């Protein structure tokens, strides 16, 4: 993959006009590269700070509703989950009572939230059951298909004739 290079102006790097007139080309390139690296490091540190802040808010379980978004904008404390929780509770009360948006996962453990996210949209059914569509696809004869339909129909509370 080709390396994409961002072009920086000398002013962005803190270099005054004519800074490179008396320098060897290798020294000039190294000085400019080090200034670029320092600038990119500052940008990366700012992005990391935002990520840590968002991670701390998510870890605590701050809801993603309007109150949670407003709290994220005004909170300027540390990223320590205990301090974030304390600040939230000082403004809105306990997290469990305050995060009552529909479908909230604040009361779930981290492992339960990960499992729920991994199985989102998948038909889980009840343990020990098979999806009717999968069962019909796996059936080899018409009699097997009819038995699957009868079994699933009875489980759903439908009265189906024994032989059809």
N, CA, C and O of each residue as an XYZ file, in Angstrom:
656
protein
N       0.857     -1.178      0.000
C       0.000      0.000      0.000
C       0.896      1.232      0.000
O       1.779      1.349      0.849
N       0.686      2.138     -0.925
C       1.527      3.335     -0.969
C       1.280      4.232      0.239
O       0.153      4.386      0.708
N       2.351      4.808      0.717
C       2.258      5.694      1.867
C       1.747      7.052      1.408
O       2.325      7.683      0.523
N       0.678      7.480      2.012
C       0.162      8.801      1.678
C       0.860      9.813      2.556
O       1.032      9.594      3.755
N       1.250     10.893      1.977
C       2.005     11.896      2.711
C       1.211     13.189      2.741
O       0.709     13.655      1.718
N       1.110     13.746      3.909
C       0.438     15.020      4.069
C       1.475     16.117      3.877
O       2.567     16.067      4.442
N       1.122     17.081      3.091
C       2.026     18.200      2.853
C       1.742     19.273      3.889
O       0.611     19.741      4.016
N       2.765     19.656      4.623
C       2.639     20.695      5.637
C       3.401     21.924      5.176
O       4.493     21.831      4.615
N       2.814     23.046      5.422
C       3.482     24.310      5.142
C       4.495     24.579      6.254
O       4.342     24.082      7.370
N       5.529     25.366      5.949
C       6.548     25.686      6.947
C       5.948     26.374      8.162
O       6.398     26.145      9.285
N       4.933     27.218      7.956
C       4.316     27.929      9.073
C       3.625     26.949     10.029
O       3.652     27.141     11.245
N       3.005     25.893      9.474
C       2.348     24.888     10.305
C       3.346     24.149     11.189
O       3.015     23.708     12.289
N       4.570     24.023     10.691
C       5.603     23.298     11.419
C       6.434     24.198     12.320
O       7.338     23.725     13.008
N       6.138     25.468     12.317
C       6.879     26.394     13.160
C       8.233     26.780     12.579
O       9.149     27.133     13.321
N       8.362     26.716     11.269
C       9.623     27.059     10.612
C       9.487     28.431      9.959
O       8.537     28.690      9.220
N      10.437     29.290     10.239
C      10.391     30.647      9.682
C      10.925     30.650      8.254
O      11.683     29.755      7.880
N      10.545     31.635      7.455
C      11.033     31.712      6.072
C      12.569     31.793      6.042
O      13.187     32.526      6.814
N      13.152     31.027      5.138
C      14.595     31.033      4.976
C      15.326     30.152      5.969
O      16.551     30.231      6.058
N      14.628     29.319      6.715
C      15.259     28.501      7.737
C      16.231     27.482      7.163
O      17.158     27.046      7.846
N      16.022     27.107      5.916
C      16.805     26.027      5.340
C      17.869     26.472      4.342
O      18.434     25.631      3.643
N      18.157     27.760      4.256
C      19.080     28.251      3.234
C      20.495     27.738      3.406
O      21.150     27.432      2.409
N      20.986     27.633      4.610
C      22.373     27.248      4.847
C      22.532     25.783      5.265
O      23.638     25.363      5.605
N      21.460     25.008      5.248
C      21.533     23.640      5.749
C      21.770     22.623      4.647
O      21.354     22.807      3.503
N      22.443     21.552      5.018
C      22.646     20.410      4.135
C      21.276     19.803      3.827
O      20.411     19.808      4.703
N      21.044     19.283      2.623
C      19.736     18.719      2.280
C      19.295     17.579      3.220
O      18.106     17.440      3.505
N      20.236     16.778      3.694
C      19.874     15.683      4.612
C      19.405     16.240      5.953
O      18.417     15.763      6.512
N      20.095     17.229      6.463
C      19.711     17.848      7.732
C      18.365     18.552      7.569
O      17.512     18.485      8.455
N      18.182     19.216      6.453
C      16.918     19.909      6.166
C      15.750     18.924      6.180
O      14.709     19.186      6.782
N      15.944     17.773      5.498
C      14.886     16.759      5.441
C      14.602     16.176      6.829
O      13.442     16.019      7.207
N      15.649     15.857      7.584
C      15.472     15.299      8.922
C      14.777     16.281      9.860
O      13.911     15.886     10.641
N      15.151     17.556      9.788
C      14.519     18.566     10.635
C      13.040     18.696     10.294
O      12.194     18.770     11.185
N      12.739     18.724      9.022
C      11.345     18.842      8.608
C      10.562     17.589      9.002
O       9.425     17.690      9.463
N      11.165     16.405      8.823
C      10.497     15.157      9.208
C      10.233     15.116     10.710
O       9.175     14.655     11.139
N      11.187     15.597     11.517
C      10.974     15.585     12.968
C       9.867     16.552     13.366
O       9.100     16.262     14.283
N       9.772     17.682     12.701
C       8.674     18.621     12.989
C       7.331     18.023     12.592
O       6.336     18.196     13.295
N       7.305     17.316     11.462
C       6.063     16.664     11.029
C       5.671     15.585     12.036
O       4.499     15.471     12.397
N       6.643     14.791     12.494
C       6.360     13.738     13.472
C       5.820     14.338     14.760
O       4.895     13.786     15.356
N       6.379     15.454     15.197
C       5.896     16.098     16.425
C       4.464     16.581     16.252
O       3.645     16.424     17.158
N       4.151     17.168     15.096
C       2.794     17.639     14.823
C       1.812     16.470     14.791
O       0.721     16.566     15.351
N       2.187     15.372     14.145
C       1.315     14.200     14.071
C       1.147     13.554     15.439
O       0.083     13.011     15.736
N       2.180     13.603     16.276
C       2.075     13.074     17.626
C       1.058     13.869     18.432
O       0.263     13.283     19.168
N       1.069     15.178     18.308
C       0.086     16.009     19.015
C      -1.331     15.666     18.573
O      -2.239     15.568     19.398
N      -1.517     15.483     17.267
C      -2.838     15.123     16.745
C      -3.276     13.756     17.260
O      -4.437     13.574     17.627
N      -2.354     12.793     17.289
C      -2.677     11.455     17.767
C      -2.998     11.474     19.261
O      -3.893     10.758     19.710
N      -2.278     12.283     20.027
C      -2.559     12.379     21.457
C      -3.932     12.986     21.707
O      -4.632     12.575     22.632
N      -4.326     13.963     20.888
C      -5.657     14.555     21.023
C      -6.735     13.518     20.701
O      -7.748     13.444     21.396
N      -6.526     12.724     19.660
C      -7.484     11.673     19.315
C      -7.559     10.624     20.417
O      -8.644     10.133     20.729
N      -6.424     10.277     21.007
C      -6.396      9.308     22.089
C      -7.157      9.827     23.304
O      -7.866      9.066     23.963
N      -7.016     11.099     23.599
C      -7.733     11.683     24.736
C      -9.246     11.597     24.518
O      -9.992     11.286     25.446
N      -9.691     11.871     23.303
C     -11.116     11.768     22.982
C     -11.574     10.313     23.118
O     -12.644     10.045     23.665
N     -10.772      9.387     22.625
C     -11.122      7.969     22.729
C     -11.206      7.532     24.190
O     -12.147      6.838     24.574
N     -10.238      7.928     24.998
C     -10.257      7.547     26.412
C     -11.484      8.109     27.112
O     -12.099      7.439     27.941
N     -11.830      9.324     26.778
C     -13.002      9.956     27.387
C     -14.272      9.197     27.007
O     -15.090      8.872     27.867
N     -14.429      8.916     25.713
C     -15.605      8.173     25.250
C     -15.642      6.767     25.839
O     -16.711      6.256     26.170
N     -14.486      6.150     25.966
C     -14.403      4.821     26.557
C     -14.815      4.853     28.024
O     -15.527      3.962     28.489
N     -14.374      5.866     28.749
C     -14.745      5.985     30.166
C     -16.248      6.186     30.308
O     -16.868      5.597     31.194
N     -16.836      7.001     29.457
C     -18.279      7.234     29.514
C     -19.045      5.955     29.178
O     -20.057      5.648     29.809
N     -18.561      5.216     28.189
C     -19.233      3.969     27.801
C     -19.057      2.897     28.869
O     -19.981      2.126     29.128
N     -17.894      2.839     29.484
C     -17.636      1.847     30.528
C     -18.583      2.030     31.699
O     -19.095      1.059     32.255
N     -18.807      3.267     32.063
C     -19.689      3.565     33.187
C     -21.130      3.269     32.829
O     -21.924      2.929     33.706
N     -21.485      3.389     31.560
C     -22.854      3.133     31.130
C     -23.665      4.396     30.951
O     -24.888      4.376     31.090
N     -22.997      5.500     30.643
C     -23.715      6.747     30.386
C     -24.600      6.515     29.158
O     -24.099      6.095     28.115
N     -25.895      6.779     29.262
C     -26.797      6.509     28.131
C     -26.499      7.421     26.942
O     -25.917      8.495     27.090
N     -26.906      6.973     25.781
C     -26.682      7.742     24.557
C     -27.870      8.630     24.206
O     -28.056      8.986     23.042
N     -28.668      8.987     25.198
C     -29.789      9.884     24.953
C     -29.298     11.333     25.048
O     -28.095     11.574     25.154
N     -30.217     12.289     25.012
C     -29.850     13.703     25.025
C     -29.109     14.092     26.309
O     -28.178     14.896     26.277
N     -29.535     13.511     27.442
C     -28.840     13.824     28.702
C     -27.409     13.314     28.665
O     -26.490     14.005     29.106
N     -27.215     12.119     28.146
C     -25.874     11.542     28.064
C     -24.973     12.340     27.149
O     -23.797     12.543     27.450
N     -25.522     12.797     26.027
C     -24.730     13.612     25.102
C     -24.384     14.959     25.719
O     -23.267     15.451     25.553
N     -25.332     15.556     26.428
C     -25.057     16.832     27.093
C     -24.013     16.647     28.188
O     -23.122     17.480     28.349
N     -24.125     15.556     28.937
C     -23.145     15.276     29.986
C     -21.751     15.112     29.384
O     -20.777     15.628     29.932
N     -21.649     14.401     28.266
C     -20.353     14.188     27.618
C     -19.731     15.510     27.182
O     -18.510     15.661     27.219
N     -20.555     16.464     26.772
C     -20.030     17.758     26.336
C     -19.521     18.599     27.498
O     -18.525     19.309     27.357
N     -20.191     18.528     28.642
C     -19.828     19.422     29.745
C     -18.886     18.789     30.757
O     -18.252     19.512     31.526
N     -18.772     17.473     30.786
C     -17.920     16.823     31.783
C     -16.462     17.085     31.443
O     -16.011     16.807     30.332
N     -15.733     17.623     32.412
C     -14.314     17.912     32.176
C     -13.409     17.298     33.235
O     -12.277     17.744     33.417
N     -13.897     16.283     33.931
C     -13.103     15.612     34.954
C     -12.194     14.561     34.347
O     -11.977     14.523     33.136
N     -11.668     13.706     35.217
C     -10.756     12.657     34.753
C     -11.539     11.542     34.065
O     -12.769     11.535     34.052
N     -10.785     10.597     33.492
C     -11.402      9.469     32.805
C     -11.636      8.290     33.734
O     -12.015      7.213     33.273
N     -11.421      8.465     35.017
C     -11.630      7.410     35.997
C     -13.128      7.103     36.084
O     -13.923      8.006     36.346
N     -13.526      5.842     35.869
C     -14.952      5.495     35.903
C     -15.662      5.885     37.199
O     -16.833      6.263     37.172
N     -14.971      5.798     38.323
C     -15.596      6.172     39.602
C     -15.928      7.661     39.620
O     -16.993      8.056     40.096
N     -15.022      8.484     39.106
C     -15.273      9.927     39.079
C     -16.360     10.284     38.066
O     -17.162     11.187     38.307
N     -16.387      9.581     36.940
C     -17.429      9.830     35.940
C     -18.795      9.484     36.534
O     -19.756     10.236     36.374
N     -18.873      8.341     37.222
C     -20.128      7.931     37.854
C     -20.568      8.943     38.901
O     -21.744      9.295     38.986
N     -19.612      9.407     39.696
C     -19.908     10.385     40.739
C     -20.458     11.676     40.129
O     -21.428     12.238     40.637
N     -19.844     12.142     39.046
C     -20.304     13.371     38.400
C     -21.705     13.188     37.813
O     -22.543     14.083     37.910
N     -21.955     12.024     37.203
C     -23.282     11.753     36.634
C     -24.333     11.747     37.734
O     -25.390     12.365     37.607
N     -24.028     11.039     38.813
C     -24.997     10.927     39.901
C     -25.246     12.258     40.585
O     -26.340     12.493     41.097
N     -24.244     13.138     40.603
C     -24.436     14.463     41.189
C     -25.427     15.284     40.357
O     -26.164     16.110     40.896
N     -25.437     15.051     39.048
C     -26.342     15.805     38.175
C     -27.701     15.126     37.994
O     -28.739     15.784     38.068
N     -27.697     13.814     37.757
C     -28.920     13.130     37.340
C     -29.391     12.028     38.272
O     -30.438     11.431     38.022
N     -28.665     11.741     39.322
C     -29.047     10.652     40.209
C     -28.396      9.351     39.779
O     -27.529      9.345     38.905
N     -28.806      8.252     40.387
C     -28.189      6.958     40.082
C     -28.299      6.606     38.608
O     -29.301      6.909     37.960
N     -27.269      5.968     38.088
C     -27.232      5.604     36.673
C     -28.358      4.668     36.276
O     -28.989      4.891     35.243
N     -28.635      3.633     37.050
C     -29.678      2.673     36.674
C     -31.029      3.342     36.526
O     -31.756      3.052     35.576
N     -31.383      4.232     37.445
C     -32.672      4.918     37.364
C     -32.654      5.981     36.284
O     -33.688      6.253     35.675
N     -31.505      6.588     36.033
C     -31.427      7.689     35.076
C     -31.249      7.247     33.653
O     -31.409      8.059     32.741
N     -30.922      5.986     33.417
C     -30.669      5.555     32.045
C     -31.799      4.693     31.527
O     -31.548      3.663     30.901
N     -33.015      5.082     31.767
C     -34.166      4.258     31.428
C     -34.622      4.362     30.005
O     -35.805      4.153     29.737
N     -33.730      4.680     29.054
C     -34.178      4.709     27.675
C     -34.463      3.282     27.221
O     -33.846      2.333     27.704
N     -35.402      3.139     26.289
C     -35.862      1.826     25.878
C     -34.717      1.044     25.266
O     -33.975      1.575     24.439
N     -34.565     -0.204     25.659
C     -33.507     -1.049     25.131
C     -32.170     -0.776     25.775
O     -31.135     -1.134     25.212
N     -32.157     -0.160     26.924
C     -30.906      0.176     27.592
C     -30.171     -1.080     28.028
O     -30.789     -2.052     28.462
N     -28.845     -1.054     27.912
C     -28.030     -2.179     28.334
C     -27.141     -1.800     29.507
O     -26.133     -2.462     29.753
N     -27.495     -0.749     30.234
C     -26.657     -0.282     31.326
C     -26.573     -1.301     32.452
O     -25.555     -1.362     33.142
N     -27.615     -2.106     32.659
C     -27.602     -3.058     33.757
C     -26.899     -4.359     33.384
O     -26.684     -5.205     34.253
N     -26.540     -4.539     32.129
C     -25.861     -5.749     31.702
C     -24.378     -5.659     32.003
O     -23.806     -4.569     32.029
N     -23.761     -6.799     32.228
C     -22.319     -6.810     32.402
C     -21.674     -6.641     31.042
O     -22.334     -6.758     30.010
N     -20.383     -6.364     31.049
C     -19.670     -6.163     29.789
C     -19.757     -7.411     28.911
O     -19.932     -7.313     27.697
N     -19.633     -8.585     29.535
C     -19.688     -9.822     28.759
C     -21.072    -10.022     28.133
O     -21.182    -10.483     26.997
N     -22.122     -9.674     28.879
C     -23.482     -9.809     28.346
C     -23.714     -8.842     27.193
O     -24.377     -9.191     26.217
N     -23.166     -7.613     27.298
C     -23.322     -6.647     26.206
C     -22.586     -7.118     24.963
O     -23.083     -6.948     23.850
N     -21.406     -7.709     25.137
C     -20.644     -8.210     23.994
C     -21.399     -9.367     23.347
O     -21.495     -9.434     22.121
N     -21.935    -10.279     24.160
C     -22.686    -11.410     23.621
C     -23.939    -10.935     22.898
O     -24.287    -11.460     21.840
N     -24.618     -9.938     23.469
C     -25.835     -9.412     22.837
C     -25.498     -8.745     21.511
O     -26.240     -8.879     20.539
N     -24.382     -8.027     21.470
C     -23.990     -7.364     20.221
C     -23.596     -8.391     19.167
O     -23.886     -8.211     17.984
N     -22.941     -9.462     19.589
C     -22.522    -10.492     18.647
C     -23.676    -11.273     18.069
O     -23.587    -11.764     16.944
N     -24.763    -11.399     18.818
C     -25.898    -12.178     18.340
C     -27.057    -11.304     17.896
O     -28.162    -11.804     17.687
N     -26.825    -10.026     17.751
C     -27.903     -9.123     17.339
C     -28.411     -9.531     15.963
O     -27.630     -9.711     15.028
N     -29.702     -9.671     15.852
C     -30.321    -10.000     14.576
C     -30.352    -11.489     14.268
O     -30.979    -11.900     13.292
N     -29.688    -12.306     15.081
C     -29.695    -13.741     14.833
C     -30.868    -14.372     15.571
O     -31.170    -13.995     16.703
N     -31.526    -15.328     14.931
C     -32.640    -16.028     15.550
C     -32.067    -17.043     16.516
O     -31.524    -18.064     16.093
N     -32.180    -16.779     17.806
C     -31.612    -17.661     18.812
C     -32.545    -18.809     19.162
O     -32.074    -19.902     19.475
N     -33.849    -18.594     19.118
C     -34.795    -19.634     19.476
C     -34.620    -20.025     20.935
O     -33.964    -19.326     21.707
N     -35.210    -21.139     21.295
C     -35.020    -21.633     22.654
C     -33.979    -22.739     22.595
O     -33.823    -23.381     21.556
N     -33.265    -22.974     23.689
C     -32.234    -24.009     23.670
C     -32.823    -25.361     23.276
O     -33.888    -25.759     23.749
N     -32.105    -26.052     22.401
C     -32.553    -27.375     21.989
C     -33.534    -27.358     20.835
O     -34.038    -28.415     20.456
N     -33.821    -26.219     20.271
C     -34.741    -26.158     19.138
C     -33.970    -25.820     17.878
O     -32.830    -25.358     17.921
N     -34.628    -26.063     16.752
C     -34.038    -25.782     15.459
C     -34.986    -24.873     14.692
O     -36.205    -25.008     14.787
N     -34.427    -23.965     13.948
C     -35.237    -23.069     13.135
C     -36.002    -23.906     12.112
O     -35.439    -24.819     11.508
N     -37.292    -23.593     11.917
C     -38.129    -24.397     11.011
C     -37.591    -24.362      9.579
O     -37.639    -25.367      8.871
N     -37.086    -23.219      9.162
C     -36.540    -23.121      7.807
C     -35.328    -24.022      7.620
O     -35.196    -24.689      6.594
N     -34.443    -24.042      8.614
C     -33.271    -24.910      8.549
C     -33.678    -26.377      8.580
O     -33.099    -27.205      7.876
N     -34.676    -26.694      9.397
C     -35.128    -28.081      9.502
C     -35.723    -28.558      8.180
O     -35.477    -29.688      7.757
N     -36.499    -27.704      7.532
C     -37.111    -28.091      6.255
C     -36.039    -28.252      5.182
O     -36.116    -29.166      4.362
N     -35.042    -27.371      5.182
C     -33.950    -27.495      4.204
C     -33.177    -28.788      4.398
O     -32.706    -29.382      3.428
N     -33.041    -29.228      5.641
C     -32.279    -30.442      5.932
C     -33.084    -31.715      5.682
O     -32.504    -32.797      5.593
N     -34.404    -31.607      5.568
C     -35.250    -32.791      5.376
C     -34.971    -33.407      4.013
O     -34.734    -32.706      3.029
N     -35.004    -34.764      3.980
C     -34.677    -35.463      2.738
C     -35.932    -35.936      1.982
O     -35.893    -36.126      0.767
N     -37.035    -36.122      2.709
C     -38.255    -36.620      2.060
C     -39.430    -35.697      2.410
O     -39.358    -34.878      3.325
N     -40.507    -35.867      1.646
C     -41.718    -35.093      1.910
C     -42.318    -35.451      3.265
O     -42.874    -34.592      3.951
N     -42.204    -36.711      3.645
C     -42.743    -37.138      4.935
C     -42.020    -36.422      6.080
O     -42.646    -36.027      7.064
N     -40.714    -36.261      5.948
C     -39.955    -35.540      6.977
C     -40.395    -34.079      7.044
O     -40.533    -33.515      8.130
N     -40.613    -33.475      5.884
C     -41.064    -32.080      5.836
C     -42.404    -31.940      6.536
O     -42.597    -31.015      7.325
N     -43.345    -32.860      6.253
C     -44.667    -32.799      6.870
C     -44.566    -32.993      8.386
O     -45.275    -32.327      9.140
N     -43.697    -33.892      8.837
C     -43.530    -34.123     10.271
C     -42.971    -32.869     10.949
O     -43.384    -32.525     12.057
N     -42.046    -32.195     10.294
C     -41.477    -30.953     10.848
C     -42.570    -29.897     10.968
O     -42.660    -29.198     11.978
N     -43.398    -29.786      9.935
C     -44.481    -28.798      9.960
C     -45.472    -29.138     11.071
O     -45.903    -28.242     11.797
N     -45.846    -30.419     11.224
C     -46.753    -30.819     12.291
C     -46.149    -30.519     13.662
O     -46.827    -29.969     14.530
N     -44.889    -30.872     13.860
C     -44.227    -30.669     15.156
C     -44.159    -29.190     15.509
O     -44.476    -28.802     16.634
N     -43.749    -28.370     14.561
C     -43.648    -26.930     14.826
C     -45.031    -26.294     14.968
O     -45.212    -25.342     15.727
N     -45.998    -26.828     14.233
C     -47.363    -26.313     14.345
C     -47.957    -26.592     15.710
O     -48.591    -25.719     16.302
N     -47.758    -27.814     16.223
C     -48.249    -28.148     17.555
C     -47.555    -27.297     18.611
O     -48.193    -26.839     19.559
N     -46.242    -27.082     18.449
C     -45.494    -26.264     19.412
C     -45.999    -24.827     19.406
O     -45.924    -24.130     20.418
N     -46.516    -24.387     18.252
C     -47.051    -23.025     18.156
C     -48.511    -22.969     18.567
O     -49.114    -21.896     18.563
N     -49.093    -24.119     18.925
C     -50.478    -24.129     19.395
C     -51.489    -24.303     18.280
O     -52.678    -24.065     18.493
N     -51.056    -24.709     17.102
C     -51.971    -24.931     15.978
C     -52.436    -26.391     15.992
O     -51.675    -27.290     16.349
N     -53.686    -26.612     15.603
C     -54.150    -27.996     15.506
C     -54.089    -28.379     14.038
O     -54.814    -27.836     13.205
N     -53.226    -29.306     13.744
C     -53.041    -29.761     12.380
C     -53.505    -31.208     12.268
O     -53.384    -31.970     13.228
N     -54.033    -31.597     11.111
C     -54.453    -32.982     10.944
C     -53.227    -33.909     11.005
O     -52.129    -33.529     10.597
N     -53.430    -35.108     11.512
C     -52.324    -36.061     11.658
C     -51.808    -36.509     10.308
O     -50.596    -36.621     10.128
N     -52.682    -36.770      9.356
C     -52.264    -37.193      8.016
C     -52.867    -36.239      7.003
O     -54.084    -36.079      6.916
N     -52.000    -35.619      6.250
C     -52.521    -34.722      5.213
C     -51.756    -34.894      3.949
O     -52.045    -34.226      2.957
